[in-house]
Amino acid sequence: MSAIIAKTYGAVLLGSLIATFLSGMNTLQTILYFRLYPKDSVIIKTSVRQS
């Protein structure tokens, strides 16, 4: 069982790093949107939060 984990450890690590990076980019875009467009309507703001 440990041989299977040893072979896929690099892929799991790399996938986790990429997922963390993409999640951070998504968070950054959301924060920038709310700072740059504070006058947008509530309907548009809720659609940004849900996506």
ModelCIF file with pLDDT and N, C-alpha, C, O atoms, coordinates in Angstrom:
data_MODEL
#
_entry.id   MODEL 
#
_entity.id                         1 
_entity.type                       polymer 
_entity.pdbx_number_of_molecules   1 
#
_entity_poly.entity_id                      1 
_entity_poly.type                           'polypeptide(L)' 
_entity_poly.nstd_linkage                   no 
_entity_poly.nstd_monomer                   no 
_entity_poly.pdbx_seq_one_letter_code       MSAIIAKTYGAVLLGSLIATFLSGMNTLQTILYFRLYPKDSVIIKTSVRQS 
_entity_poly.pdbx_seq_one_letter_code_can   MSAIIAKTYGAVLLGSLIATFLSGMNTLQTILYFRLYPKDSVIIKTSVRQS 
_entity_poly.pdbx_strand_id                 A 
#
loop_
_entity_poly_seq.entity_id 
_entity_poly_seq.num 
_entity_poly_seq.mon_id 
_entity_poly_seq.hetero 
1 1  MET n 
1 2  SER n 
1 3  ALA n 
1 4  ILE n 
1 5  ILE n 
1 6  ALA n 
1 7  LYS n 
1 8  THR n 
1 9  TYR n 
1 10 GLY n 
1 11 ALA n 
1 12 VAL n 
1 13 LEU n 
1 14 LEU n 
1 15 GLY n 
1 16 SER n 
1 17 LEU n 
1 18 ILE n 
1 19 ALA n 
1 20 THR n 
1 21 PHE n 
1 22 LEU n 
1 23 SER n 
1 24 GLY n 
1 25 MET n 
1 26 ASN n 
1 27 THR n 
1 28 LEU n 
1 29 GLN n 
1 30 THR n 
1 31 ILE n 
1 32 LEU n 
1 33 TYR n 
1 34 PHE n 
1 35 ARG n 
1 36 LEU n 
1 37 TYR n 
1 38 PRO n 
1 39 LYS n 
1 40 ASP n 
1 41 SER n 
1 42 VAL n 
1 43 ILE n 
1 44 ILE n 
1 45 LYS n 
1 46 THR n 
1 47 SER n 
1 48 VAL n 
1 49 ARG n 
1 50 GLN n 
1 51 SER n 
#
_struct_asym.id          A 
_struct_asym.entity_id   1 
#
loop_
_ma_qa_metric.id 
_ma_qa_metric.mode 
_ma_qa_metric.name 
_ma_qa_metric.software_group_id 
_ma_qa_metric.type 
1 global pLDDT . pLDDT 
2 local  pLDDT . pLDDT 
#
_ma_qa_metric_global.metric_id      1 
_ma_qa_metric_global.metric_value   85.98 
_ma_qa_metric_global.model_id       1 
_ma_qa_metric_global.ordinal_id     1 
#
loop_
_ma_qa_metric_local.label_asym_id 
_ma_qa_metric_local.label_comp_id 
_ma_qa_metric_local.label_seq_id 
_ma_qa_metric_local.metric_id 
_ma_qa_metric_local.metric_value 
_ma_qa_metric_local.model_id 
_ma_qa_metric_local.ordinal_id 
A MET 1  2 58.00 1 1  
A SER 2  2 68.00 1 2  
A ALA 3  2 71.00 1 3  
A ILE 4  2 75.00 1 4  
A ILE 5  2 72.00 1 5  
A ALA 6  2 74.00 1 6  
A LYS 7  2 80.00 1 7  
A THR 8  2 85.00 1 8  
A TYR 9  2 86.00 1 9  
A GLY 10 2 88.00 1 10 
A ALA 11 2 89.00 1 11 
A VAL 12 2 89.00 1 12 
A LEU 13 2 92.00 1 13 
A LEU 14 2 94.00 1 14 
A GLY 15 2 95.00 1 15 
A SER 16 2 96.00 1 16 
A LEU 17 2 97.00 1 17 
A ILE 18 2 98.00 1 18 
A ALA 19 2 97.00 1 19 
A THR 20 2 97.00 1 20 
A PHE 21 2 97.00 1 21 
A LEU 22 2 96.00 1 22 
A SER 23 2 95.00 1 23 
A GLY 24 2 95.00 1 24 
A MET 25 2 95.00 1 25 
A ASN 26 2 90.00 1 26 
A THR 27 2 91.00 1 27 
A LEU 28 2 93.00 1 28 
A GLN 29 2 90.00 1 29 
A THR 30 2 87.00 1 30 
A ILE 31 2 90.00 1 31 
A LEU 32 2 92.00 1 32 
A TYR 33 2 90.00 1 33 
A PHE 34 2 89.00 1 34 
A ARG 35 2 93.00 1 35 
A LEU 36 2 93.00 1 36 
A TYR 37 2 91.00 1 37 
A PRO 38 2 90.00 1 38 
A LYS 39 2 91.00 1 39 
A ASP 40 2 88.00 1 40 
A SER 41 2 89.00 1 41 
A VAL 42 2 88.00 1 42 
A ILE 43 2 87.00 1 43 
A ILE 44 2 85.00 1 44 
A LYS 45 2 83.00 1 45 
A THR 46 2 83.00 1 46 
A SER 47 2 82.00 1 47 
A VAL 48 2 71.00 1 48 
A ARG 49 2 66.00 1 49 
A GLN 50 2 61.00 1 50 
A SER 51 2 53.00 1 51 
#
loop_
_atom_site.group_PDB 
_atom_site.id 
_atom_site.type_symbol 
_atom_site.label_atom_id 
_atom_site.label_alt_id 
_atom_site.label_comp_id 
_atom_site.label_asym_id 
_atom_site.label_entity_id 
_atom_site.label_seq_id 
_atom_site.pdbx_PDB_ins_code 
_atom_site.Cartn_x 
_atom_site.Cartn_y 
_atom_site.Cartn_z 
_atom_site.occupancy 
_atom_site.B_iso_or_equiv 
_atom_site.pdbx_formal_charge 
_atom_site.auth_seq_id 
_atom_site.auth_comp_id 
_atom_site.auth_asym_id 
_atom_site.auth_atom_id 
_atom_site.pdbx_PDB_model_num 
ATOM 1   N N  . MET A 1 1  ? 0.811   -1.187 0.000  1.00 58.00 ? 1  MET A N  1 
ATOM 2   C CA . MET A 1 1  ? 0.000   0.000  0.000  1.00 58.00 ? 1  MET A CA 1 
ATOM 3   C C  . MET A 1 1  ? 0.861   1.260  0.000  1.00 58.00 ? 1  MET A C  1 
ATOM 4   O O  . MET A 1 1  ? 0.525   2.230  -0.679 1.00 58.00 ? 1  MET A O  1 
ATOM 5   N N  . SER A 1 2  ? 1.959   1.264  0.745  1.00 68.00 ? 2  SER A N  1 
ATOM 6   C CA . SER A 1 2  ? 2.802   2.451  0.827  1.00 68.00 ? 2  SER A CA 1 
ATOM 7   C C  . SER A 1 2  ? 3.505   2.741  -0.495 1.00 68.00 ? 2  SER A C  1 
ATOM 8   O O  . SER A 1 2  ? 3.854   3.890  -0.767 1.00 68.00 ? 2  SER A O  1 
ATOM 9   N N  . ALA A 1 3  ? 3.719   1.706  -1.328 1.00 71.00 ? 3  ALA A N  1 
ATOM 10  C CA . ALA A 1 3  ? 4.354   1.936  -2.625 1.00 71.00 ? 3  ALA A CA 1 
ATOM 11  C C  . ALA A 1 3  ? 3.445   2.748  -3.531 1.00 71.00 ? 3  ALA A C  1 
ATOM 12  O O  . ALA A 1 3  ? 3.925   3.565  -4.317 1.00 71.00 ? 3  ALA A O  1 
ATOM 13  N N  . ILE A 1 4  ? 2.149   2.537  -3.433 1.00 75.00 ? 4  ILE A N  1 
ATOM 14  C CA . ILE A 1 4  ? 1.200   3.296  -4.246 1.00 75.00 ? 4  ILE A CA 1 
ATOM 15  C C  . ILE A 1 4  ? 1.210   4.761  -3.822 1.00 75.00 ? 4  ILE A C  1 
ATOM 16  O O  . ILE A 1 4  ? 1.191   5.655  -4.667 1.00 75.00 ? 4  ILE A O  1 
ATOM 17  N N  . ILE A 1 5  ? 1.238   5.001  -2.537 1.00 72.00 ? 5  ILE A N  1 
ATOM 18  C CA . ILE A 1 5  ? 1.255   6.372  -2.029 1.00 72.00 ? 5  ILE A CA 1 
ATOM 19  C C  . ILE A 1 5  ? 2.561   7.063  -2.411 1.00 72.00 ? 5  ILE A C  1 
ATOM 20  O O  . ILE A 1 5  ? 2.551   8.243  -2.760 1.00 72.00 ? 5  ILE A O  1 
ATOM 21  N N  . ALA A 1 6  ? 3.669   6.356  -2.351 1.00 74.00 ? 6  ALA A N  1 
ATOM 22  C CA . ALA A 1 6  ? 4.963   6.933  -2.694 1.00 74.00 ? 6  ALA A CA 1 
ATOM 23  C C  . ALA A 1 6  ? 5.017   7.358  -4.155 1.00 74.00 ? 6  ALA A C  1 
ATOM 24  O O  . ALA A 1 6  ? 5.654   8.358  -4.487 1.00 74.00 ? 6  ALA A O  1 
ATOM 25  N N  . LYS A 1 7  ? 4.359   6.612  -5.024 1.00 80.00 ? 7  LYS A N  1 
ATOM 26  C CA . LYS A 1 7  ? 4.366   6.950  -6.450 1.00 80.00 ? 7  LYS A CA 1 
ATOM 27  C C  . LYS A 1 7  ? 3.479   8.145  -6.762 1.00 80.00 ? 7  LYS A C  1 
ATOM 28  O O  . LYS A 1 7  ? 3.747   8.867  -7.722 1.00 80.00 ? 7  LYS A O  1 
ATOM 29  N N  . THR A 1 8  ? 2.441   8.372  -5.986 1.00 85.00 ? 8  THR A N  1 
ATOM 30  C CA . THR A 1 8  ? 1.505   9.458  -6.287 1.00 85.00 ? 8  THR A CA 1 
ATOM 31  C C  . THR A 1 8  ? 1.689   10.675 -5.392 1.00 85.00 ? 8  THR A C  1 
ATOM 32  O O  . THR A 1 8  ? 0.951   11.652 -5.516 1.00 85.00 ? 8  THR A O  1 
ATOM 33  N N  . TYR A 1 9  ? 2.661   10.625 -4.496 1.00 86.00 ? 9  TYR A N  1 
ATOM 34  C CA . TYR A 1 9  ? 2.863   11.747 -3.573 1.00 86.00 ? 9  TYR A CA 1 
ATOM 35  C C  . TYR A 1 9  ? 3.190   13.039 -4.321 1.00 86.00 ? 9  TYR A C  1 
ATOM 36  O O  . TYR A 1 9  ? 2.669   14.098 -3.972 1.00 86.00 ? 9  TYR A O  1 
ATOM 37  N N  . GLY A 1 10 ? 4.029   12.969 -5.325 1.00 88.00 ? 10 GLY A N  1 
ATOM 38  C CA . GLY A 1 10 ? 4.394   14.160 -6.101 1.00 88.00 ? 10 GLY A CA 1 
ATOM 39  C C  . GLY A 1 10 ? 3.200   14.754 -6.823 1.00 88.00 ? 10 GLY A C  1 
ATOM 40  O O  . GLY A 1 10 ? 3.043   15.974 -6.861 1.00 88.00 ? 10 GLY A O  1 
ATOM 41  N N  . ALA A 1 11 ? 2.358   13.910 -7.394 1.00 89.00 ? 11 ALA A N  1 
ATOM 42  C CA . ALA A 1 11 ? 1.183   14.395 -8.104 1.00 89.00 ? 11 ALA A CA 1 
ATOM 43  C C  . ALA A 1 11 ? 0.196   15.061 -7.141 1.00 89.00 ? 11 ALA A C  1 
ATOM 44  O O  . ALA A 1 11 ? -0.407  16.083 -7.468 1.00 89.00 ? 11 ALA A O  1 
ATOM 45  N N  . VAL A 1 12 ? 0.040   14.478 -5.965 1.00 89.00 ? 12 VAL A N  1 
ATOM 46  C CA . VAL A 1 12 ? -0.852  15.064 -4.968 1.00 89.00 ? 12 VAL A CA 1 
ATOM 47  C C  . VAL A 1 12 ? -0.302  16.401 -4.497 1.00 89.00 ? 12 VAL A C  1 
ATOM 48  O O  . VAL A 1 12 ? -1.062  17.359 -4.348 1.00 89.00 ? 12 VAL A O  1 
ATOM 49  N N  . LEU A 1 13 ? 0.981   16.485 -4.264 1.00 92.00 ? 13 LEU A N  1 
ATOM 50  C CA . LEU A 1 13 ? 1.608   17.723 -3.821 1.00 92.00 ? 13 LEU A CA 1 
ATOM 51  C C  . LEU A 1 13 ? 1.480   18.809 -4.883 1.00 92.00 ? 13 LEU A C  1 
ATOM 52  O O  . LEU A 1 13 ? 1.113   19.943 -4.575 1.00 92.00 ? 13 LEU A O  1 
ATOM 53  N N  . LEU A 1 14 ? 1.777   18.471 -6.111 1.00 94.00 ? 14 LEU A N  1 
ATOM 54  C CA . LEU A 1 14 ? 1.683   19.435 -7.200 1.00 94.00 ? 14 LEU A CA 1 
ATOM 55  C C  . LEU A 1 14 ? 0.242   19.890 -7.418 1.00 94.00 ? 14 LEU A C  1 
ATOM 56  O O  . LEU A 1 14 ? -0.010  21.080 -7.606 1.00 94.00 ? 14 LEU A O  1 
ATOM 57  N N  . GLY A 1 15 ? -0.689  18.964 -7.395 1.00 95.00 ? 15 GLY A N  1 
ATOM 58  C CA . GLY A 1 15 ? -2.101  19.319 -7.553 1.00 95.00 ? 15 GLY A CA 1 
ATOM 59  C C  . GLY A 1 15 ? -2.591  20.213 -6.435 1.00 95.00 ? 15 GLY A C  1 
ATOM 60  O O  . GLY A 1 15 ? -3.370  21.137 -6.668 1.00 95.00 ? 15 GLY A O  1 
ATOM 61  N N  . SER A 1 16 ? -2.136  19.942 -5.222 1.00 96.00 ? 16 SER A N  1 
ATOM 62  C CA . SER A 1 16 ? -2.529  20.775 -4.082 1.00 96.00 ? 16 SER A CA 1 
ATOM 63  C C  . SER A 1 16 ? -1.978  22.185 -4.208 1.00 96.00 ? 16 SER A C  1 
ATOM 64  O O  . SER A 1 16 ? -2.675  23.154 -3.908 1.00 96.00 ? 16 SER A O  1 
ATOM 65  N N  . LEU A 1 17 ? -0.742  22.306 -4.646 1.00 97.00 ? 17 LEU A N  1 
ATOM 66  C CA . LEU A 1 17 ? -0.151  23.628 -4.831 1.00 97.00 ? 17 LEU A CA 1 
ATOM 67  C C  . LEU A 1 17 ? -0.867  24.419 -5.916 1.00 97.00 ? 17 LEU A C  1 
ATOM 68  O O  . LEU A 1 17 ? -1.113  25.614 -5.751 1.00 97.00 ? 17 LEU A O  1 
ATOM 69  N N  . ILE A 1 18 ? -1.199  23.777 -7.006 1.00 98.00 ? 18 ILE A N  1 
ATOM 70  C CA . ILE A 1 18 ? -1.909  24.460 -8.093 1.00 98.00 ? 18 ILE A CA 1 
ATOM 71  C C  . ILE A 1 18 ? -3.311  24.868 -7.645 1.00 98.00 ? 18 ILE A C  1 
ATOM 72  O O  . ILE A 1 18 ? -3.761  25.973 -7.948 1.00 98.00 ? 18 ILE A O  1 
ATOM 73  N N  . ALA A 1 19 ? -3.998  23.990 -6.932 1.00 97.00 ? 19 ALA A N  1 
ATOM 74  C CA . ALA A 1 19 ? -5.335  24.311 -6.439 1.00 97.00 ? 19 ALA A CA 1 
ATOM 75  C C  . ALA A 1 19 ? -5.298  25.473 -5.451 1.00 97.00 ? 19 ALA A C  1 
ATOM 76  O O  . ALA A 1 19 ? -6.180  26.331 -5.469 1.00 97.00 ? 19 ALA A O  1 
ATOM 77  N N  . THR A 1 20 ? -4.291  25.504 -4.596 1.00 97.00 ? 20 THR A N  1 
ATOM 78  C CA . THR A 1 20 ? -4.146  26.606 -3.648 1.00 97.00 ? 20 THR A CA 1 
ATOM 79  C C  . THR A 1 20 ? -3.883  27.910 -4.372 1.00 97.00 ? 20 THR A C  1 
ATOM 80  O O  . THR A 1 20 ? -4.450  28.942 -4.012 1.00 97.00 ? 20 THR A O  1 
ATOM 81  N N  . PHE A 1 21 ? -3.039  27.882 -5.378 1.00 97.00 ? 21 PHE A N  1 
ATOM 82  C CA . PHE A 1 21 ? -2.746  29.076 -6.169 1.00 97.00 ? 21 PHE A CA 1 
ATOM 83  C C  . PHE A 1 21 ? -3.997  29.600 -6.865 1.00 97.00 ? 21 PHE A C  1 
ATOM 84  O O  . PHE A 1 21 ? -4.272  30.799 -6.829 1.00 97.00 ? 21 PHE A O  1 
ATOM 85  N N  . LEU A 1 22 ? -4.748  28.715 -7.490 1.00 96.00 ? 22 LEU A N  1 
ATOM 86  C CA . LEU A 1 22 ? -5.955  29.137 -8.196 1.00 96.00 ? 22 LEU A CA 1 
ATOM 87  C C  . LEU A 1 22 ? -7.023  29.667 -7.242 1.00 96.00 ? 22 LEU A C  1 
ATOM 88  O O  . LEU A 1 22 ? -7.743  30.609 -7.573 1.00 96.00 ? 22 LEU A O  1 
ATOM 89  N N  . SER A 1 23 ? -7.123  29.069 -6.071 1.00 95.00 ? 23 SER A N  1 
ATOM 90  C CA . SER A 1 23 ? -8.064  29.555 -5.066 1.00 95.00 ? 23 SER A CA 1 
ATOM 91  C C  . SER A 1 23 ? -7.674  30.953 -4.596 1.00 95.00 ? 23 SER A C  1 
ATOM 92  O O  . SER A 1 23 ? -8.538  31.807 -4.394 1.00 95.00 ? 23 SER A O  1 
ATOM 93  N N  . GLY A 1 24 ? -6.394  31.182 -4.424 1.00 95.00 ? 24 GLY A N  1 
ATOM 94  C CA . GLY A 1 24 ? -5.914  32.503 -4.041 1.00 95.00 ? 24 GLY A CA 1 
ATOM 95  C C  . GLY A 1 24 ? -6.185  33.542 -5.114 1.00 95.00 ? 24 GLY A C  1 
ATOM 96  O O  . GLY A 1 24 ? -6.543  34.679 -4.805 1.00 95.00 ? 24 GLY A O  1 
ATOM 97  N N  . MET A 1 25 ? -6.017  33.165 -6.359 1.00 95.00 ? 25 MET A N  1 
ATOM 98  C CA . MET A 1 25 ? -6.304  34.092 -7.456 1.00 95.00 ? 25 MET A CA 1 
ATOM 99  C C  . MET A 1 25 ? -7.787  34.443 -7.499 1.00 95.00 ? 25 MET A C  1 
ATOM 100 O O  . MET A 1 25 ? -8.146  35.593 -7.752 1.00 95.00 ? 25 MET A O  1 
ATOM 101 N N  . ASN A 1 26 ? -8.638  33.469 -7.256 1.00 90.00 ? 26 ASN A N  1 
ATOM 102 C CA . ASN A 1 26 ? -10.073 33.701 -7.226 1.00 90.00 ? 26 ASN A CA 1 
ATOM 103 C C  . ASN A 1 26 ? -10.433 34.669 -6.101 1.00 90.00 ? 26 ASN A C  1 
ATOM 104 O O  . ASN A 1 26 ? -11.245 35.575 -6.290 1.00 90.00 ? 26 ASN A O  1 
ATOM 105 N N  . THR A 1 27 ? -9.834  34.475 -4.947 1.00 91.00 ? 27 THR A N  1 
ATOM 106 C CA . THR A 1 27 ? -10.079 35.356 -3.809 1.00 91.00 ? 27 THR A CA 1 
ATOM 107 C C  . THR A 1 27 ? -9.594  36.768 -4.116 1.00 91.00 ? 27 THR A C  1 
ATOM 108 O O  . THR A 1 27 ? -10.283 37.739 -3.802 1.00 91.00 ? 27 THR A O  1 
ATOM 109 N N  . LEU A 1 28 ? -8.430  36.893 -4.719 1.00 93.00 ? 28 LEU A N  1 
ATOM 110 C CA . LEU A 1 28 ? -7.889  38.199 -5.071 1.00 93.00 ? 28 LEU A CA 1 
ATOM 111 C C  . LEU A 1 28 ? -8.798  38.926 -6.059 1.00 93.00 ? 28 LEU A C  1 
ATOM 112 O O  . LEU A 1 28 ? -9.035  40.124 -5.908 1.00 93.00 ? 28 LEU A O  1 
ATOM 113 N N  . GLN A 1 29 ? -9.304  38.230 -7.053 1.00 90.00 ? 29 GLN A N  1 
ATOM 114 C CA . GLN A 1 29 ? -10.195 38.853 -8.028 1.00 90.00 ? 29 GLN A CA 1 
ATOM 115 C C  . GLN A 1 29 ? -11.487 39.319 -7.374 1.00 90.00 ? 29 GLN A C  1 
ATOM 116 O O  . GLN A 1 29 ? -12.012 40.377 -7.724 1.00 90.00 ? 29 GLN A O  1 
ATOM 117 N N  . THR A 1 30 ? -12.001 38.548 -6.434 1.00 87.00 ? 30 THR A N  1 
ATOM 118 C CA . THR A 1 30 ? -13.223 38.935 -5.736 1.00 87.00 ? 30 THR A CA 1 
ATOM 119 C C  . THR A 1 30 ? -12.991 40.190 -4.896 1.00 87.00 ? 30 THR A C  1 
ATOM 120 O O  . THR A 1 30 ? -13.811 41.108 -4.912 1.00 87.00 ? 30 THR A O  1 
ATOM 121 N N  . ILE A 1 31 ? -11.890 40.232 -4.171 1.00 90.00 ? 31 ILE A N  1 
ATOM 122 C CA . ILE A 1 31 ? -11.582 41.403 -3.341 1.00 90.00 ? 31 ILE A CA 1 
ATOM 123 C C  . ILE A 1 31 ? -11.383 42.637 -4.211 1.00 90.00 ? 31 ILE A C  1 
ATOM 124 O O  . ILE A 1 31 ? -11.878 43.715 -3.882 1.00 90.00 ? 31 ILE A O  1 
ATOM 125 N N  . LEU A 1 32 ? -10.668 42.487 -5.311 1.00 92.00 ? 32 LEU A N  1 
ATOM 126 C CA . LEU A 1 32 ? -10.464 43.622 -6.206 1.00 92.00 ? 32 LEU A CA 1 
ATOM 127 C C  . LEU A 1 32 ? -11.780 44.114 -6.802 1.00 92.00 ? 32 LEU A C  1 
ATOM 128 O O  . LEU A 1 32 ? -11.983 45.321 -6.939 1.00 92.00 ? 32 LEU A O  1 
ATOM 129 N N  . TYR A 1 33 ? -12.662 43.204 -7.150 1.00 90.00 ? 33 TYR A N  1 
ATOM 130 C CA . TYR A 1 33 ? -13.960 43.602 -7.690 1.00 90.00 ? 33 TYR A CA 1 
ATOM 131 C C  . TYR A 1 33 ? -14.726 44.463 -6.692 1.00 90.00 ? 33 TYR A C  1 
ATOM 132 O O  . TYR A 1 33 ? -15.243 45.521 -7.050 1.00 90.00 ? 33 TYR A O  1 
ATOM 133 N N  . PHE A 1 34 ? -14.798 44.010 -5.436 1.00 89.00 ? 34 PHE A N  1 
ATOM 134 C CA . PHE A 1 34 ? -15.561 44.750 -4.435 1.00 89.00 ? 34 PHE A CA 1 
ATOM 135 C C  . PHE A 1 34 ? -14.921 46.102 -4.123 1.00 89.00 ? 34 PHE A C  1 
ATOM 136 O O  . PHE A 1 34 ? -15.626 47.043 -3.759 1.00 89.00 ? 34 PHE A O  1 
ATOM 137 N N  . ARG A 1 35 ? -13.613 46.214 -4.259 1.00 93.00 ? 35 ARG A N  1 
ATOM 138 C CA . ARG A 1 35 ? -12.956 47.500 -4.028 1.00 93.00 ? 35 ARG A CA 1 
ATOM 139 C C  . ARG A 1 35 ? -13.084 48.441 -5.219 1.00 93.00 ? 35 ARG A C  1 
ATOM 140 O O  . ARG A 1 35 ? -13.228 49.650 -5.037 1.00 93.00 ? 35 ARG A O  1 
ATOM 141 N N  . LEU A 1 36 ? -13.033 47.902 -6.435 1.00 93.00 ? 36 LEU A N  1 
ATOM 142 C CA . LEU A 1 36 ? -13.061 48.747 -7.624 1.00 93.00 ? 36 LEU A CA 1 
ATOM 143 C C  . LEU A 1 36 ? -14.471 49.160 -8.038 1.00 93.00 ? 36 LEU A C  1 
ATOM 144 O O  . LEU A 1 36 ? -14.646 50.208 -8.660 1.00 93.00 ? 36 LEU A O  1 
ATOM 145 N N  . TYR A 1 37 ? -15.470 48.360 -7.707 1.00 91.00 ? 37 TYR A N  1 
ATOM 146 C CA . TYR A 1 37 ? -16.838 48.644 -8.124 1.00 91.00 ? 37 TYR A CA 1 
ATOM 147 C C  . TYR A 1 37 ? -17.792 48.650 -6.927 1.00 91.00 ? 37 TYR A C  1 
ATOM 148 O O  . TYR A 1 37 ? -18.681 47.802 -6.847 1.00 91.00 ? 37 TYR A O  1 
ATOM 149 N N  . PRO A 1 38 ? -17.621 49.586 -6.003 1.00 90.00 ? 38 PRO A N  1 
ATOM 150 C CA . PRO A 1 38 ? -18.479 49.594 -4.806 1.00 90.00 ? 38 PRO A CA 1 
ATOM 151 C C  . PRO A 1 38 ? -19.921 50.025 -5.092 1.00 90.00 ? 38 PRO A C  1 
ATOM 152 O O  . PRO A 1 38 ? -20.810 49.774 -4.278 1.00 90.00 ? 38 PRO A O  1 
ATOM 153 N N  . LYS A 1 39 ? -20.161 50.670 -6.234 1.00 91.00 ? 39 LYS A N  1 
ATOM 154 C CA . LYS A 1 39 ? -21.502 51.182 -6.529 1.00 91.00 ? 39 LYS A CA 1 
ATOM 155 C C  . LYS A 1 39 ? -22.368 50.209 -7.327 1.00 91.00 ? 39 LYS A C  1 
ATOM 156 O O  . LYS A 1 39 ? -23.501 50.539 -7.679 1.00 91.00 ? 39 LYS A O  1 
ATOM 157 N N  . ASP A 1 40 ? -21.859 49.038 -7.611 1.00 88.00 ? 40 ASP A N  1 
ATOM 158 C CA . ASP A 1 40 ? -22.667 48.047 -8.317 1.00 88.00 ? 40 ASP A CA 1 
ATOM 159 C C  . ASP A 1 40 ? -23.861 47.641 -7.454 1.00 88.00 ? 40 ASP A C  1 
ATOM 160 O O  . ASP A 1 40 ? -23.821 47.714 -6.226 1.00 88.00 ? 40 ASP A O  1 
ATOM 161 N N  . SER A 1 41 ? -24.915 47.216 -8.131 1.00 89.00 ? 41 SER A N  1 
ATOM 162 C CA . SER A 1 41 ? -26.125 46.835 -7.393 1.00 89.00 ? 41 SER A CA 1 
ATOM 163 C C  . SER A 1 41 ? -25.909 45.548 -6.599 1.00 89.00 ? 41 SER A C  1 
ATOM 164 O O  . SER A 1 41 ? -24.965 44.796 -6.842 1.00 89.00 ? 41 SER A O  1 
ATOM 165 N N  . VAL A 1 42 ? -26.798 45.320 -5.659 1.00 88.00 ? 42 VAL A N  1 
ATOM 166 C CA . VAL A 1 42 ? -26.700 44.141 -4.799 1.00 88.00 ? 42 VAL A CA 1 
ATOM 167 C C  . VAL A 1 42 ? -26.859 42.859 -5.611 1.00 88.00 ? 42 VAL A C  1 
ATOM 168 O O  . VAL A 1 42 ? -26.221 41.852 -5.306 1.00 88.00 ? 42 VAL A O  1 
ATOM 169 N N  . ILE A 1 43 ? -27.690 42.886 -6.628 1.00 87.00 ? 43 ILE A N  1 
ATOM 170 C CA . ILE A 1 43 ? -27.906 41.696 -7.463 1.00 87.00 ? 43 ILE A CA 1 
ATOM 171 C C  . ILE A 1 43 ? -26.614 41.277 -8.161 1.00 87.00 ? 43 ILE A C  1 
ATOM 172 O O  . ILE A 1 43 ? -26.294 40.089 -8.219 1.00 87.00 ? 43 ILE A O  1 
ATOM 173 N N  . ILE A 1 44 ? -25.883 42.236 -8.682 1.00 85.00 ? 44 ILE A N  1 
ATOM 174 C CA . ILE A 1 44 ? -24.625 41.914 -9.353 1.00 85.00 ? 44 ILE A CA 1 
ATOM 175 C C  . ILE A 1 44 ? -23.589 41.431 -8.346 1.00 85.00 ? 44 ILE A C  1 
ATOM 176 O O  . ILE A 1 44 ? -22.840 40.493 -8.621 1.00 85.00 ? 44 ILE A O  1 
ATOM 177 N N  . LYS A 1 45 ? -23.547 42.068 -7.189 1.00 83.00 ? 45 LYS A N  1 
ATOM 178 C CA . LYS A 1 45 ? -22.569 41.653 -6.168 1.00 83.00 ? 45 LYS A CA 1 
ATOM 179 C C  . LYS A 1 45 ? -22.833 40.233 -5.688 1.00 83.00 ? 45 LYS A C  1 
ATOM 180 O O  . LYS A 1 45 ? -21.882 39.485 -5.459 1.00 83.00 ? 45 LYS A O  1 
ATOM 181 N N  . THR A 1 46 ? -24.089 39.838 -5.529 1.00 83.00 ? 46 THR A N  1 
ATOM 182 C CA . THR A 1 46 ? -24.374 38.482 -5.083 1.00 83.00 ? 46 THR A CA 1 
ATOM 183 C C  . THR A 1 46 ? -24.025 37.462 -6.172 1.00 83.00 ? 46 THR A C  1 
ATOM 184 O O  . THR A 1 46 ? -23.646 36.332 -5.862 1.00 83.00 ? 46 THR A O  1 
ATOM 185 N N  . SER A 1 47 ? -24.150 37.850 -7.428 1.00 82.00 ? 47 SER A N  1 
ATOM 186 C CA . SER A 1 47 ? -23.766 36.912 -8.495 1.00 82.00 ? 47 SER A CA 1 
ATOM 187 C C  . SER A 1 47 ? -22.253 36.726 -8.529 1.00 82.00 ? 47 SER A C  1 
ATOM 188 O O  . SER A 1 47 ? -21.772 35.661 -8.915 1.00 82.00 ? 47 SER A O  1 
ATOM 189 N N  . VAL A 1 48 ? -21.504 37.739 -8.135 1.00 71.00 ? 48 VAL A N  1 
ATOM 190 C CA . VAL A 1 48 ? -20.050 37.604 -8.084 1.00 71.00 ? 48 VAL A CA 1 
ATOM 191 C C  . VAL A 1 48 ? -19.667 36.676 -6.938 1.00 71.00 ? 48 VAL A C  1 
ATOM 192 O O  . VAL A 1 48 ? -18.768 35.850 -7.101 1.00 71.00 ? 48 VAL A O  1 
ATOM 193 N N  . ARG A 1 49 ? -20.316 36.784 -5.790 1.00 66.00 ? 49 ARG A N  1 
ATOM 194 C CA . ARG A 1 49 ? -19.993 35.937 -4.640 1.00 66.00 ? 49 ARG A CA 1 
ATOM 195 C C  . ARG A 1 49 ? -20.310 34.469 -4.922 1.00 66.00 ? 49 ARG A C  1 
ATOM 196 O O  . ARG A 1 49 ? -19.600 33.588 -4.437 1.00 66.00 ? 49 ARG A O  1 
ATOM 197 N N  . GLN A 1 50 ? -21.348 34.190 -5.685 1.00 61.00 ? 50 GLN A N  1 
ATOM 198 C CA . GLN A 1 50 ? -21.769 32.809 -5.898 1.00 61.00 ? 50 GLN A CA 1 
ATOM 199 C C  . GLN A 1 50 ? -20.883 32.094 -6.908 1.00 61.00 ? 50 GLN A C  1 
ATOM 200 O O  . GLN A 1 50 ? -20.807 30.866 -6.878 1.00 61.00 ? 50 GLN A O  1 
ATOM 201 N N  . SER A 1 51 ? -20.221 32.802 -7.786 1.00 53.00 ? 51 SER A N  1 
ATOM 202 C CA . SER A 1 51 ? -19.420 32.136 -8.813 1.00 53.00 ? 51 SER A CA 1 
ATOM 203 C C  . SER A 1 51 ? -18.033 31.823 -8.383 1.00 53.00 ? 51 SER A C  1 
ATOM 204 O O  . SER A 1 51 ? -17.258 31.262 -9.157 1.00 53.00 ? 51 SER A O  1 
#
